[in-house]
Amino acid sequence: MSISERTAREESLAALGAALAQAQRELASLAARERAAWTSGAVRGYAC
């Protein structure tokens, strides 16, 4: 594997890692908003 191929692979993996981290942050934010809605009583008609 050449240096340029290795660099391209490392950059690709770094970009993938950044995208995964962003998706995890978005999912955590969504989960927090959903929990807040449930605990505030905004979601009605469901037994806890």
The 8 nearest C-alpha neighbors of each residue, nearest first, counted from 0:
[[1, 4, 5, 2, 3, 6, 8, 7],
 [2, 0, 4, 3, 5, 6, 7, 8],
 [1, 3, 5, 4, 6, 0, 7, 8],
 [2, 4, 6, 5, 1, 7, 0, 8],
 [5, 3, 7, 1, 6, 2, 8, 0],
 [4, 6, 8, 2, 3, 7, 9, 1],
 [7, 5, 3, 9, 8, 4, 2, 10],
 [6, 8, 4, 10, 5, 9, 3, 11],
 [9, 7, 11, 5, 6, 10, 4, 12],
 [8, 10, 6, 12, 11, 7, 13, 5],
 [11, 9, 13, 7, 8, 12, 6, 14],
 [12, 10, 8, 14, 9, 13, 7, 15],
 [13, 11, 15, 9, 14, 10, 16, 8],
 [12, 14, 10, 16, 15, 11, 9, 17],
 [15, 13, 17, 11, 16, 12, 10, 18],
 [16, 14, 12, 18, 13, 17, 19, 11],
 [17, 15, 13, 19, 14, 18, 12, 20],
 [16, 18, 14, 20, 19, 15, 13, 21],
 [19, 17, 15, 21, 16, 20, 14, 22],
 [18, 20, 16, 22, 21, 17, 15, 23],
 [19, 21, 23, 17, 18, 22, 16, 24],
 [22, 20, 18, 24, 23, 19, 17, 25],
 [21, 23, 19, 25, 24, 20, 26, 18],
 [22, 24, 20, 26, 21, 25, 27, 19],
 [25, 23, 21, 27, 22, 26, 28, 20],
 [26, 24, 28, 22, 27, 23, 29, 21],
 [27, 25, 29, 23, 28, 24, 30, 22],
 [26, 28, 30, 24, 25, 29, 23, 31],
 [29, 27, 25, 31, 26, 30, 24, 32],
 [28, 30, 26, 32, 31, 27, 25, 33],
 [31, 29, 33, 27, 28, 32, 26, 34],
 [30, 32, 28, 34, 29, 33, 27, 35],
 [33, 31, 35, 29, 34, 30, 36, 28],
 [32, 34, 30, 36, 35, 31, 29, 37],
 [35, 33, 31, 37, 36, 32, 38, 30],
 [36, 34, 32, 38, 33, 37, 39, 31],
 [35, 37, 41, 33, 39, 34, 38, 32],
 [38, 36, 34, 40, 42, 35, 39, 41],
 [37, 39, 35, 40, 36, 34, 41, 42],
 [40, 38, 36, 41, 37, 35, 42, 34],
 [41, 39, 42, 37, 38, 43, 36, 35],
 [42, 40, 36, 39, 37, 43, 38, 35],
 [43, 41, 40, 37, 36, 44, 45, 39],
 [44, 42, 45, 41, 40, 37, 46, 36],
 [43, 45, 46, 42, 40, 47, 41, 37],
 [46, 44, 43, 47, 42, 37, 40, 41],
 [45, 47, 44, 43, 42, 37, 40, 38],
 [46, 45, 37, 44, 38, 43, 42, 40]]
